[in-house]
Amino acid sequence: MKLDAIGIIGYGNMGRALAHGLLRKHKDQTIGILSRNIDGVAHAARSKRLVVHKTLEALVAASKIVVIAIKPQDIPALLDQLRPLARHKWFISVAAGLTTKWFSEQLASPQVVRFMPNLAAKTGMSLVGLSPGQEVEAGFTAQALELASAIGTPALIPEKLMAGLTGLSGSGIAYVFQFVHALAQAGVREGFPYQVALGHALSTMEGAVSLLRESGEHPVALVSKVTSPSGTTIEGIKVLEAAGFTNIVMEAVSASSKRAAELER
Ligand SMILES: NC(=O)c1ccc[n+]([C@@H]2O[C@H](COP(=O)([O-])OP(=O)(O)OC[C@H]3O[C@@H](n4cnc5c(N)ncnc54)[C@H](OP(=O)(O)O)[C@@H]3O)[C@@H](O)[C@H]2O)c1
């Protein structure tokens, strides 16, 4: 699908991931960017298809879709400047905790779609939860889905589940990092150097993910395929369950989701 002109405000982790994902996937597209980050802008200037704008007015004038990729605390000041420029524009926010309703009120425009990506946007492998505001034009939702697919896998979700998705995926990716590190440390305990153990932990995780995806089997069915009677795996499962593994993961996601809901406005 061909995308309308895109301008990205903020060229940090997310802005850069989006810009580069779009450059990879849409070979004819130029992307407008605006940032306070001097190093980032200097870096961007090296790509012919990234157009660095000097003012907000210039970026908005050149764009149909305006992506807001700055920290939540910087957003109110930006929206004051954006409000008079918002007519006929489509807005995407990747900011954690700011609802489409809040954005729409601040911009005096209903054309707002909210994204919840995670850090894997940097490699184009993020889950991207996506909630269009209630009055968003159908054409905008279609383009937002296409744009999200430049940084990973889009999933339309009701906005009331955004806080839950923050726990599961936005923050959840950190729990996966923790688990991989724990597995690598366990490998060190068994005698592998850390880097080797980390590589083996990652390969194991990649294998598990590919098996789950390709077989379509339930995770529990696969666990039982690995646990032979009186074997090695069931000994480890017993230790995990005695320590409340499932419960602790659920509690971690729940704590993060609860915090996301508290911060939401
Ligand atoms: N990082 C993640 O894993 C992640 C995941 C999900 C959602 N998000 C959301 O994505 C958004 C961006 O996060 P990030 O990690 O990409 O932040 P970041 O790395 O700090 O990038 C934001 C960039 O925007 C610049 N900036 C701030 N205000 C600006 C303005 N008015 N005009 C132009 N540029 C401006 C900042 O410049 P300065 O350096 O001068 O401040 C910075 O370079 C946040 O709202 C966050 O909630 C992030």
The ligand as an SDF file (V2000), in Angstrom:
LIG
                    3D

 48 52  0  0  0  0  0  0  0  0999 V2000
   11.6190    3.3300   23.9280 N   0  0  0  0  0  0  0  0  0  0  0  0
   10.6750    2.3940   24.0250 C   0  0  0  0  0  0  0  0  0  0  0  0
   10.9220    1.1800   24.2080 O   0  0  0  0  0  0  0  0  0  0  0  0
    9.2140    2.7890   23.8690 C   0  0  0  0  0  0  0  0  0  0  0  0
    8.2240    1.7760   23.8420 C   0  0  0  0  0  0  0  0  0  0  0  0
    6.8850    2.1580   23.6780 C   0  0  0  0  0  0  0  0  0  0  0  0
    6.5550    3.5090   23.5590 C   0  0  0  0  0  0  0  0  0  0  0  0
    7.5430    4.4480   23.6080 N   0  0  0  0  0  0  0  0  0  0  0  0
    7.1520    5.8650   23.5170 C   0  0  0  0  0  0  0  0  0  0  0  0
    7.8270    6.4650   22.4380 O   0  0  0  0  0  0  0  0  0  0  0  0
    8.0130    7.8540   22.7340 C   0  0  0  0  0  0  0  0  0  0  0  0
    9.4320    8.2280   22.4200 C   0  0  0  0  0  0  0  0  0  0  0  0
   10.2880    7.4520   23.2400 O   0  0  0  0  0  0  0  0  0  0  0  0
   11.8170    7.2780   22.8710 P   0  0  0  0  0  0  0  0  0  0  0  0
   12.3510    6.1960   23.7340 O   0  0  0  0  0  0  0  0  0  0  0  0
   11.9700    7.2210   21.4000 O   0  0  0  0  0  0  0  0  0  0  0  0
   12.3610    8.7300   23.3990 O   0  0  0  0  0  0  0  0  0  0  0  0
   13.7570    9.3980   23.0890 P   0  0  0  0  0  0  0  0  0  0  0  0
   14.7580    8.3740   22.6790 O   0  0  0  0  0  0  0  0  0  0  0  0
   14.0400   10.3170   24.2340 O   0  0  0  0  0  0  0  0  0  0  0  0
   13.4540   10.2780   21.7770 O   0  0  0  0  0  0  0  0  0  0  0  0
   12.6870   11.4440   21.7690 C   0  0  0  0  0  0  0  0  0  0  0  0
   13.4390   12.4750   20.9130 C   0  0  0  0  0  0  0  0  0  0  0  0
   12.5660   13.5520   20.6260 O   0  0  0  0  0  0  0  0  0  0  0  0
   13.2350   14.7850   20.8730 C   0  0  0  0  0  0  0  0  0  0  0  0
   12.2390   15.8110   21.2150 N   0  0  0  0  0  0  0  0  0  0  0  0
   11.6600   16.0750   22.4020 C   0  0  0  0  0  0  0  0  0  0  0  0
   10.7560   17.0800   22.2740 N   0  0  0  0  0  0  0  0  0  0  0  0
   10.7790   17.4550   20.9840 C   0  0  0  0  0  0  0  0  0  0  0  0
   10.0660   18.4100   20.2390 C   0  0  0  0  0  0  0  0  0  0  0  0
    9.1570   19.2200   20.7830 N   0  0  0  0  0  0  0  0  0  0  0  0
   10.3140   18.5080   18.8980 N   0  0  0  0  0  0  0  0  0  0  0  0
   11.2140   17.7030   18.3160 C   0  0  0  0  0  0  0  0  0  0  0  0
   11.9380   16.7670   18.9760 N   0  0  0  0  0  0  0  0  0  0  0  0
   11.7090   16.6380   20.2960 C   0  0  0  0  0  0  0  0  0  0  0  0
   14.1540   14.4680   22.0190 C   0  0  0  0  0  0  0  0  0  0  0  0
   15.1900   15.4220   22.0860 O   0  0  0  0  0  0  0  0  0  0  0  0
   16.0130   15.6430   23.4700 P   0  0  0  0  0  0  0  0  0  0  0  0
   17.0320   14.5630   23.4710 O   0  0  0  0  0  0  0  0  0  0  0  0
   16.5620   17.0250   23.3180 O   0  0  0  0  0  0  0  0  0  0  0  0
   15.0350   15.5290   24.6200 O   0  0  0  0  0  0  0  0  0  0  0  0
   14.6480   13.0750   21.6440 C   0  0  0  0  0  0  0  0  0  0  0  0
   15.7170   13.1360   20.7190 O   0  0  0  0  0  0  0  0  0  0  0  0
    7.6470    8.0750   24.2040 C   0  0  0  0  0  0  0  0  0  0  0  0
    6.4380    8.7790   24.2880 O   0  0  0  0  0  0  0  0  0  0  0  0
    7.5060    6.6770   24.7600 C   0  0  0  0  0  0  0  0  0  0  0  0
    6.4650    6.6000   25.7240 O   0  0  0  0  0  0  0  0  0  0  0  0
    8.8570    4.1310   23.7500 C   0  0  0  0  0  0  0  0  0  0  0  0
  1  2  1  0
  2  3  2  0
  2  4  1  0
  4  5  1  0
  4 48  2  0
  5  6  2  0
  6  7  1  0
  7  8  2  0
  8  9  1  0
  8 48  1  0
  9 10  1  0
  9 46  1  0
 10 11  1  0
 11 12  1  0
 11 44  1  0
 12 13  1  0
 13 14  1  0
 14 15  2  0
 14 16  1  0
 14 17  1  0
 17 18  1  0
 18 19  2  0
 18 20  1  0
 18 21  1  0
 21 22  1  0
 22 23  1  0
 23 24  1  0
 23 42  1  0
 24 25  1  0
 25 26  1  0
 25 36  1  0
 26 27  1  0
 26 35  1  0
 27 28  2  0
 28 29  1  0
 29 30  1  0
 29 35  2  0
 30 31  1  0
 30 32  2  0
 32 33  1  0
 33 34  2  0
 34 35  1  0
 36 37  1  0
 36 42  1  0
 37 38  1  0
 38 39  2  0
 38 40  1  0
 38 41  1  0
 42 43  1  0
 44 45  1  0
 44 46  1  0
 46 47  1  0
M  CHG  2   8   1  16  -1
M  END
$$$$
